[in-house]
Amino acid sequence: MICRAVPPKSGQPDLPRPSYFLICVDIFNQKLDKEELFEYFLHNFMISLEVKNLAKSFGFRKVFEGINFSLKEKESLVVTGKNGSGKSTLLKILAGLLRLSKGEVNINLESQIKNRGERRKLISFASPDLSLYDELTALENLEFLANVQGLDFKPDELNKKLDEVGLKGRGEDQVSSYSSGMKQRLKYVFALLNDPQILLLDEPGSNLDEPGLFLLDNIIAEQKKRGILVLATNDKREIKYGDKILNLDQQGFSFIS
């Protein structure tokens, strides 16, 4: 058994550290490897995201610099700015898809900074740029993407997730037959497969009709109840999703309001 003594989360019983260790044993009643233990801490303890003096350049072209913010569980940030200001770039850096040029991005779970491998379990990213395999069915796409993440779902479970986003009965259809709005809904199924503690959404309302926007409202509301949300948008209707606003247009400087 590998375990570490940690204080209980807010709302949990105020127990001494040794008692909490015993609770950990009682819950599992079996030997745990590091992977299983991490999963337990992942879903039971506080998470935070901290960005320090972040800068990104492509060659000699500076995209942004001096970005600082921190988010705790149940907090949300909307990133806004004109086209080319670096909104999508910032989210891709947070997701680990792009290297930063300067600064730090730290993800903390109960004050312990997580390494690159552990971060992948914590974060999901949905974007119009996310590519799906048009020659595969929706179910085949989800099965493949789940396997990449080390997740295992039965077809019935995936079909249920498709039902929840308004794609009932379309799991066996090739994605090439999907409209842009249907593909966006499928991307949300993928993004939520791992119950992310940190959800990154780039232009989340893109290609969605009114029922799709209602679905988006629900996805965001649920994420804000249990984790961290970072959203990039130029849509004024979506500013409401943020507890904090990061504007990348302020003469090269960022601000939080």
Residue, then its C-alpha position, 0 to 999 in steps of 0.5 A: m500500500i502506498c499512501r500519504a497522509v493529507p488533511p481532509k477536503s472541505g466538507q469531509p470529517d475533521l479527522p487526524r492524519p493517522s485516521y485518514f490513512l486508515i480510511c484510505v485502507d478501509i475504502f479500498n480493502q486491497k493493495l493499491d499500486k501508484e496508478e490506483l492511488f493517484e486516481y483516488f486522490l484525483h477525485n477526492f482532493m483539491i486541485s489548482l492551476e497556477v500560471k506564472n510569467l507565461a510567455k510564448s513566441f513563434g520565432f521572432r513573433k511574440v504572441f503574449e508575455g507576462i501572463n499570471f493567474s491562478l485558479k482553484e477548484k470550482e473557479s473558471l476563467v474566460v480568455t478573450g481577445k482579438n483574432g491572433s491575440g493568442k487565446s488558442t495558443l494559451l489553451k494549447i500550452l495549458a493542455g500540454l500541446l505546445r511548449l511555452s517560451k518562458g514561465e511556468v504552468n503548475i497543476n497542484l493536487e493537494s499542494q503536490i505538483k503533478n508531472r507531465g504523465e499525471r497531468r494527462k489524467l487531469i486535463s481535457f481539451a476541446s477545440p474546433d481544431l480537434s481532428l476526428y477520423d471521418e472514415l470511422t464511426a462515432l463509436e470507433n472514434l470514441e473507442f480509439l480515443a479512450n484507448v489512447q487515454g487508457l480508458d475502457f468503455k463498453p459500447d453501451e456506455l459510449n452509446k449512452k454518452l452519445d445519447e446525452v449530447g443529442l446523438k442518439g442512434r448515430g454511433e454507428d454512422q461514419v463521422s464524415s456524415y456528421s454536420s459541423g455541429m454534430k462533430q462539435r457534440l462528439k468532441y464534447v463526449f471525447a473531452l468528458l470521457n475522463d471526467p476531467q478536473i480541468l476542462l479547457l474549451d476553445e470557442p465552445g459554442s462554435n457550430l452549435d444550434e440552440p439545443g447545442l448551446f443549451l447542452l453547452d450550458n449544462i456541461i459548463a455548469e457541471q464542470k464548475k461544480r466539481g473542477i476548473l474551467v478555462l474557456a477561450t472565446n470572442d462571443k460576448r454571450e460566453i463571457k458569463y461563464g467566467d468568474k475571472i476574465l483574462n483579456l489579451d488585448q490590453q496593449g500586450f498586458s493581461f489583466i484579471s477582473 
